Amino acid sequence: MSKLYFRYGAMNCGKSTNLLQVAHNYEERGMKVLIIKPKTDTKGADKVVSRLGVTRNVDFWIDKNINIYNLINDYIKNNGGVNCVLADEAQFFTSKQIDELFEVAVKLDVPTICYGLRTDFQMNGFEGSARLLMLAHSLEELKTICNCGKKALLNGRKINGKFVFEGEQIAIDKEDNVEYEALCPKCYFDYKEIYESDKN
């Protein structure tokens, strides 16, 4: 039986780069990979975009109402085997879709590796990530550092260059003057204090 993997980390920890490297490793050995991502992630449209400048089209850019298990099962029936499924920005999948990815690993016996954020800019969980933390056979943290040099654990959202701590959960990086920065917990709370004092 194959496994469902969740590789998570703060912004800029190399999730998409790692995904593209894994795809390359499989393909170098003549194996077939399927790359998927949710349509909620509009950055790069139907491409995986690495901060190193490497991009690649996804095989499926998936809407919230799509059954991923059925999609991949049909693909396998029509096109032959698949050696690995790689999911970018998995935090944006629904809980039900994560269950379907779990079925892909278990019932179709296809290793399924999901990459994503664990928490949002307010330290709340995403639907997809929360389900992955419950179901994944394997959890792996991809690490990065804060500007201060400590391990980054959290994601700070900036609008027009200033950290903000209120707003909708989903705002895509590099759209509408939004950007993200990986922060250690101490820096996160320091910036939050500045934000709160500026409000008052």
N, C-alpha and C positions, 0 to 999 in steps of 0.2 A: 504494500500500500504506500502510495506517495503521500507527501506532507504539504500542509499549508504553512507558509512562512510569513512572518510579519517583520520587516526590517524598517525600523522607525528612527526618527531623529529630528532635531531642531532644523530650522531653515539653514541652508548652505552646508549641510553635512555630507552632501554627495549622493543623495538617494538616486536621482535620475542618472547620474554618471555611473553608479554601481549597476543599475538596471541595464544600461547600454553595454557595459563591460560583460555582464553575465550573458546577454544576448549574443555578443560577439564570441564568447567562449563556446557556447553551444553550437553556433553556426560554423565556427572554425572546424568543428568535429563532424560536420555534415548533418547536424540535427536541426529540427524544426522548432522554432519558438513562435508563440503568439504574444504580441504586445497589446495591452488594452489600457484605456484610461477613461474616467467618467467625463461626460460632456460638461459637468459643472466646472471643470478646469478648462477655461477658455484660453489660458496662456499657451501660445503656440498652436492654437486650434487642434487639429488632429495629429499633432507631433509631440513626441517627448522632447523636452528642451533642457539640456544640461547647461549649467552656468559656465562650463568650460567652452561652450560654443558648439558642442556636438548636438545635432538634432536627428530625429528619425521619425518617419511616419508610423503611427500605430496601425495595427490590423483592424481594431474595432474601437471606435469612439462612442462610448456607451451611455445611452439615456437612462434615467432613473427607472423607467418602466420595463426595461429589457431584462429577461431572464438569462443570466450569464451562463448558467449550466446548459440550458437548451441551445444557446448560441454556439458554445464550444462543442457540445455533443454533435450538433448538426455539421459543424465545420469538419470534425474528425470523420464523420460518416461520408462526407462528400469529397474530402481531400486527403484522406489517409491520416496517419498518426501525428501527434504533437508531443514533443519531448518536454516542453516546459511552457507554462503560462506566466507572463510577467505583467504585473499591474502597477501602473504609476498613479500617484495621487490617490491612493486607496482610501484615504480618510473621507473622500467625497462619495464613495459608494454607499448605498443604503444597507441597513442591517441585513435585510433579506438577500441582497446581492452578495454580501460576505458569506452568508450561509450557502449560497449557490457556488461560490468559489471553493468553499470547504468540500462541497459535493464533487466538484471537478477533481480535486486532489484525491478524495477517498474512492468515489465510485468510478471515475474514469482513469484513475491511477496516473494522473499527470501532476508532477511537482508544480506547485503554484506559489509564486513569490510576490508578495504585496509590499509596496514601498509607500510610506506616507508619514504624515505628522501624527503624533499622539495627542497633542493638545493645541488649542487655538491661542490667540493673542491674549485671552482673558483666563487662561489656564483651565478652560473647560474642554471636555473630550468631544471629538467628532463622532458621529453615529457609526461610520465605518470602522474607525480605529477602536472604539469601545468594543464592538463585536469581534474584531480581530484579536484583541487582548484576551477575550474569553475563549476563542475557538482555535487559534493558531497552534499547531504542534510545536512550533519553534519561534521564539521571540529574540530579535537581535537589535541592539541599539547601535546606530551609526553615529559616531561622536564628532563633535566640532567644538570650537572654542569661542568664547565671548571676546569682545575687544579688550577686556581687562586681562585676558590670558587664562581665565578659569574655564572649566568645562561649561559649555552652554547647554541648558536644559529646556529653556523656554523661548517663545517666539514673541518678539516685540513688533507691533505694527506702527509704521510711520505714515503720516499723511503730510505731504509737502515738507518732508524732512523732520517732522516733530512726532515724538511718540504719543500715541493715543491709547486709551484703555476702555473706550466705549464704542459701540457700533455693532453692525451686523456681524454674525460669525464668519461669513464668507465674503471676502474681498480679495480679488486675485492680484498677486504680485505684479507690479509694473503696469497696472491699469488704474486710471483715475487718480494718479499721483500717490498710489499706495505702494509701499515697499515694506519688506520685513527684515528684521535683524535678529540673529540668534543671540540670546542673552543668558548669562548665569543668573541664578535666583536673586543674588544681592543687587546686581545692576538693574534687574527687572523692577524690584521694589524701589530702588533709588529713583528711577525714571517715573515710576508710578506716583511717588511722593511729589515730584516736580509737577507732574500733570495735575494732581489734585490741588496743589497750592496755587497753580496758575488759574484754575477754574474759580477759586474763591476770591 
